[in-house]
Amino acid sequence: MLSIPGKPGCTCDGWSRREFMRVGGAGLFGVALGDILRMQALGSESAADAAKTKAGWGKAKSVILIFLQGGPSHIDIWDPKPEAPSNVRGEFKTLRSKVPGIWLSEVMPKLAEQMDKATLIRSVSYTPAGLFNHTAAIYQMMTGYTPDRVSPSGQLEPPAPNDFPHAGSQIIRLKPLDGPMLPFVMLPRPLQESNVIGKGGTAGFLGPAFDPYYFYQDPAGEVKLDDLSLREGISKERMERRATLLKKVEEAMPEMEKAVSSYALDKYYQKAFDLVLSGRARNAFDLAQEPDKVRDKYGRHTFGQGCLMARRLIEAGTRFVQMNWPSVANGDPNTTAWDTHAANFGPLRNLHCPKLDSGLSSLLEELDERGLLKETLVIAIGEFGRSPRLGVSTSGNSNSPDGRDHWPYCYTGLIAGAGIQRGALYGKSDATASSPAENPVHPMQILATVYHALGIDPHTIVYNHLNQPRELVQAEPVLGLFG
């Protein structure tokens, strides 16, 4: 394939994929492999330089992902439609937020007072294509890729070593920590739908070294941290002597043996020693160090205390914290689940929204007060929203007259910090919150925005388990979110 004269293959973002395909015939046009590699290097440098000039680049040092697994109803929480028909607008009244022009549902009064710190994306949207149920949609949200195999129900096989990595795993690989701290923490329970547990929540083909630290305990209860504590009877000094001895053994090993041995005493051993000896992670998980009034403000429930723990982990130096809504995706809506097929308004009013309201609002408030919001990107989002019309079936599930089904075509996410506009709306839904009216945003674009905010090119190449090149995510960041 020839380039059209006067249409160079190098764009402002570097050499295009089409141009590299064109020069793939190397010898035919007298282009040597070395020339191709030089062009590729120049193109990569050009793309990286161009990215650095765009809004929001590198503003974030850390990320908190509040993942509302199960699919919260956007129209009943973040995007009320008081003028819509009764079978769409539902039972809740609207509530004016602190920001003129931004209205929330009446069940989110505390968040309404913190809306001057965040942006609501009211146009998150994607076409299902096999992603109508939770597991596959969660996988897409976490990894930026659609799963290879999806059953008609939308469920997937259990986690596998060839899965695409969670974005947090990619981030800690590309942006490792300098000090002794857990780089990626997921709490307080795994991503789950029915018996499919943890799908999309692993490092996949990057290997277990980049898995999150799975803190699957209730932060509102008694916390056990045996793996981060010194064993009884072993002093800190004794552990330090062990670390010194291991280091000497490693230094005495021949270089070749160190290179090929799967049991080589490498940097991961040293990191583990440092982590235990420093006590930094152990202290971050210890909510007893917080005043009662702070714990009360977040809410003495799993979600609220998890949000507080997320703040403490970020303060201690963790790069990526994921706080999962503490319920399986298709759990009982009358207890803790967002999956409100059988009942929508009672559970939202009495259970879910009060917890979300206290935890998320307190997190934003405290991050801002402590100066952490300047360098911490906060995202609160589910895998999809709920059907605008009550009582209809959109995913093959049955729904009660006041229940809402799955709805990926249009829903809302909250984003804040790290240069994101404060007190703003991005995108707009139509009159019934059924589809985007302005600026649709795909979940993959949200991940691209996360990478961009951390100073990572979303198109960075990673090699999978078959040594095939893959981009971190095939999407562009939403630059209009940044102020």
Beta strands, then each sheet from edge to edge (+ up, - down):
strand 1: 10-11
strand 2: 14-15
strand 3: 62-67
strand 4: 94-96
strand 5: 103-105
strand 6: 118-124
strand 7: 184-187
strand 8: 192-193
strand 9: 196-197
strand 10: 213-214
strand 11: 320-324
strand 12: 376-381
strand 13: 385-386
strand 14: 406-407
strand 15: 411-416
strand 16: 424-426
strand 17: 428-429
strand 18: 436-438
strand 19: 461-463
strand 20: 469-471
sheet 1: 1+ 2-
sheet 2: 10+ 7+ 11+ 3+ 12+ 15- 6+ 16+
sheet 3: 4+ 5-
sheet 4: 8+ 9-
sheet 5: 13+ 14-
sheet 6: 17+ 18-
sheet 7: 19+ 20-
end
